[in-house]
Amino acid sequence: MRRVAIASAATTRFAKASEKPIFELACEPCVEIVRDFGKGIDAVMLSTCATEQYSSTIVSEMLGLKPKVSQRVDNLCNSGTNAIASAYAMISAGLCDSALVVGAEKAASEGNRLTWDVTRGAFNFPVHWAAMFAKAHMRRYGTTEEQMAQVSVNNHRNAAKNPNALFQKPVSIQDVMGSKKIADPIKLLDCSAPCDGASAVLLLGEEKAKKTENPVWINGIGQQTNGASFANTADFTKLDTARRAADEAYKMAGIKPSDVDIAELHDAFTILEILAYEDLGFAEKGEGGRFVLYKDIAVNTRGGILGCGHPVGATGVSQTAEIALQLAGRAGRRQVKNCTTGLVHNLAAAGSSATVMVLGV
Amino acid sequence: MRRVAIASAATTRFAKASEKPIFELACEPCVEIVRDFGKGIDAVMLSTCATEQYSSTIVSEMLGLKPKVSQRVDNLCNSGTNAIASAYAMISAGLCDSALVVGAEKAASEGNRLTWDVTRGAFNFPVHWAAMFAKAHMRRYGTTEEQMAQVSVNNHRNAAKNPNALFQKPVSIQDVMGSKKIADPIKLLDCSAPCDGASAVLLLGEEKAKKTENPVWINGIGQQTNGASFANTADFTKLDTARRAADEAYKMAGIKPSDVDIAELHDAFTILEILAYEDLGFAEKGEGGRFVLYKDIAVNTRGGILGCGHPVGATGVSQTAEIALQLAGRAGRRQVKNCTTGLVHNLAAAGSSATVMVLGV
């Protein structure tokens, strides 16, 4: 099987309600990639929930590209890693040799709203399901609100070192605990914020990738979809989708959880990072809350979704961009030393679908 | 490379303004496929321009599937073949073993409108660019309005044998020539009609496909994108995208145009079928108009887009479904005898992007 690597990655500043239209936003992180790698890029995959039509092709034209493949891919909050998985497959299968995967979103877009799932009645905001996961984990495993708050503290601290993050200031445990309660036990600083943003990665087939400096190989991809409605959730203390996606990604990459040095975990709410520790096999089941303090892997070094903001279609791409930069040794002042194996964990809609990718150098 | 085949295909009746919601429409052609192949399908790719979110995952849930991969793919009128190309790649690359590709559209959807391209000023309907192509071909090669009308006659005649086609009545040359002029020289019966519809194909990896009766192999895929705006069109007598996509598909399949027995050509307007004869190498350049009468391959046996209607995201899937049914010998009373090599030609937005697929048994 032909291997595929990430040869370049770029993310622009995430912001609240930028004035740029979605297409301009999408082009921004691509400009330097196209400058460096030329216009011979033969696939453009756009990850976005924006409702504008022919969007990947419009972005191609704006960038001066005439790719073979041009597609928009979406699957709500895990659109980004879905687009990367598609691009990986296209290159691996030989349909193209290179693919620019762009994620872009505007928070105000109609496309960000999931209106189909009415199983939650009036409790139809994401914070409502997050509260149910948090309560269940607290009840069964003794996880505390302070442990969840620590996730927010960690990720905001990392975001303060990332000039592209939406939030630039560290927060304290007291800040989180004292922030407005949204749906018990979830407080404002346990939640990520919708925002505008874009991120891009360039994937190359093995032959081209080997000619670049520091290619970061995509060694494993696992995906699982259990349904679109929250009503399918049988156990609120774990995400079955993430566990199955991770199992498959580890198997494909031929590694085990303890081999992972650095991970981007889908922390749209603090409880999700705690579940991820367990679902991905970094911590024993029930130990996620305590793992926050004694964890032995680098997590959400860019600031995660809590610190960077959550531009839906861009999130999975920006998570992957961070791991690619870290493994390539290009993460600047937030560089983690000696990391060679990285993981990306991307969820959608209460974890009803999940993608896990394993990258390596 | 792991080969991929189409093991099943189904299309439901295309209709004007059906009362079914998009998701119900999308499920319809899948029901028998899921019944026959079970619920172990591990990818669902939805091709649609509909603006509803998480749509492939909603369709998965409604069908009782829990696939690994769930993605919505779109690229306007050639969304369908793009989704099939993605599914092919996913299976070929080993990310999954089977993929249900569903195309569905409602004509009234906001998602069908391409609002970005303002290069045509007030002449911003598809019929305006179709008129420019037609005029250019008439001027340079002496193509006549009667020859274009013959395309409509042929495809409506075929549609009359297809119970799922929007139009069920044959039309005469006189009917076409006498129909309302929309944009000179294009008349009403030179144009396809937007409609509601859905179609689905099941793709299987080599090992599984070999255990089925009459698998139809995807032997070649070529794609080309030249831009999103009409202003990029340099020559109105050919479609560079289709030529390049075809060259690549033929090369991948190891065949030449004369090996093709049956083709679904993107006849959104009659002139496009004439251009396709030339772009795909079935006729010499400039001979497309005359080729309508003496063509030696079966074309648009289901009725094409002219006869079946044009539910945008479903079109490419329904074209592929027809070729798969014909090659598998399952096309019922419109079965073409002795066809072993088939071709699908799918365009978007004035041919600014194109996909060509070669199928074989």
Chai-1 contact restraints between the chains, C-beta under 6 A:
chainA,res_idxA,chainB,res_idxB,connection_type,confidence,min_distance_angstrom,max_distance_angstrom,comment,restraint_id
A,T51,B,T51,contact,1.0,0.0,6.0,A-B,restraint_1
A,Q53,B,L76,contact,1.0,0.0,6.0,A-B,restraint_2
A,Q53,B,L114,contact,1.0,0.0,6.0,A-B,restraint_3
A,Y54,B,L76,contact,1.0,0.0,6.0,A-B,restraint_4
A,Y54,B,L114,contact,1.0,0.0,6.0,A-B,restraint_5
A,Y54,B,A228,contact,1.0,0.0,6.0,A-B,restraint_6
A,T57,B,T225,contact,1.0,0.0,6.0,A-B,restraint_7
A,T57,B,A228,contact,1.0,0.0,6.0,A-B,restraint_8
A,T57,B,S353,contact,1.0,0.0,6.0,A-B,restraint_9
A,I58,B,W116,contact,1.0,0.0,6.0,A-B,restraint_10
A,I58,B,A228,contact,1.0,0.0,6.0,A-B,restraint_11
A,S60,B,T225,contact,1.0,0.0,6.0,A-B,restraint_12
A,E61,B,G227,contact,1.0,0.0,6.0,A-B,restraint_13
A,E61,B,A228,contact,1.0,0.0,6.0,A-B,restraint_14
A,K66,B,N226,contact,1.0,0.0,6.0,A-B,restraint_15
A,P67,B,T225,contact,1.0,0.0,6.0,A-B,restraint_16
A,K68,B,Q223,contact,1.0,0.0,6.0,A-B,restraint_17
A,K68,B,Q224,contact,1.0,0.0,6.0,A-B,restraint_18
A,V69,B,Q223,contact,1.0,0.0,6.0,A-B,restraint_19
A,S70,B,N75,contact,1.0,0.0,6.0,A-B,restraint_20
A,S70,B,T225,contact,1.0,0.0,6.0,A-B,restraint_21
A,S70,B,S353,contact,1.0,0.0,6.0,A-B,restraint_22
A,Q71,B,V73,contact,1.0,0.0,6.0,A-B,restraint_23
A,Q71,B,N75,contact,1.0,0.0,6.0,A-B,restraint_24
A,Q71,B,N82,contact,1.0,0.0,6.0,A-B,restraint_25
A,R72,B,D74,contact,1.0,0.0,6.0,A-B,restraint_26
A,V73,B,Q71,contact,1.0,0.0,6.0,A-B,restraint_27
A,V73,B,V73,contact,1.0,0.0,6.0,A-B,restraint_28
A,D74,B,R72,contact,1.0,0.0,6.0,A-B,restraint_29
A,N75,B,S70,contact,1.0,0.0,6.0,A-B,restraint_30
A,N75,B,Q71,contact,1.0,0.0,6.0,A-B,restraint_31
A,L76,B,Q53,contact,1.0,0.0,6.0,A-B,restraint_32
A,L76,B,Y54,contact,1.0,0.0,6.0,A-B,restraint_33
A,N82,B,Q71,contact,1.0,0.0,6.0,A-B,restraint_34
A,S86,B,S86,contact,1.0,0.0,6.0,A-B,restraint_35
A,A89,B,A89,contact,1.0,0.0,6.0,A-B,restraint_36
A,A89,B,M90,contact,1.0,0.0,6.0,A-B,restraint_37
A,A89,B,A93,contact,1.0,0.0,6.0,A-B,restraint_38
A,A89,B,L95,contact,1.0,0.0,6.0,A-B,restraint_39
A,M90,B,A89,contact,1.0,0.0,6.0,A-B,restraint_40
A,S92,B,A93,contact,1.0,0.0,6.0,A-B,restraint_41
A,A93,B,A89,contact,1.0,0.0,6.0,A-B,restraint_42
A,A93,B,S92,contact,1.0,0.0,6.0,A-B,restraint_43
A,A93,B,A93,contact,1.0,0.0,6.0,A-B,restraint_44
A,L95,B,A89,contact,1.0,0.0,6.0,A-B,restraint_45
A,L95,B,I221,contact,1.0,0.0,6.0,A-B,restraint_46
A,L114,B,Q53,contact,1.0,0.0,6.0,A-B,restraint_47
A,L114,B,Y54,contact,1.0,0.0,6.0,A-B,restraint_48
A,W116,B,I58,contact,1.0,0.0,6.0,A-B,restraint_49
A,I221,B,L95,contact,1.0,0.0,6.0,A-B,restraint_50
A,Q223,B,K68,contact,1.0,0.0,6.0,A-B,restraint_51
A,Q223,B,V69,contact,1.0,0.0,6.0,A-B,restraint_52
A,Q224,B,K68,contact,1.0,0.0,6.0,A-B,restraint_53
A,T225,B,T57,contact,1.0,0.0,6.0,A-B,restraint_54
A,T225,B,S60,contact,1.0,0.0,6.0,A-B,restraint_55
A,T225,B,P67,contact,1.0,0.0,6.0,A-B,restraint_56
A,T225,B,S70,contact,1.0,0.0,6.0,A-B,restraint_57
A,N226,B,K66,contact,1.0,0.0,6.0,A-B,restraint_58
A,G227,B,E61,contact,1.0,0.0,6.0,A-B,restraint_59
A,A228,B,Y54,contact,1.0,0.0,6.0,A-B,restraint_60
A,A228,B,T57,contact,1.0,0.0,6.0,A-B,restraint_61
A,A228,B,I58,contact,1.0,0.0,6.0,A-B,restraint_62
A,A228,B,E61,contact,1.0,0.0,6.0,A-B,restraint_63
A,S353,B,T57,contact,1.0,0.0,6.0,A-B,restraint_64
A,S353,B,S70,contact,1.0,0.0,6.0,A-B,restraint_65
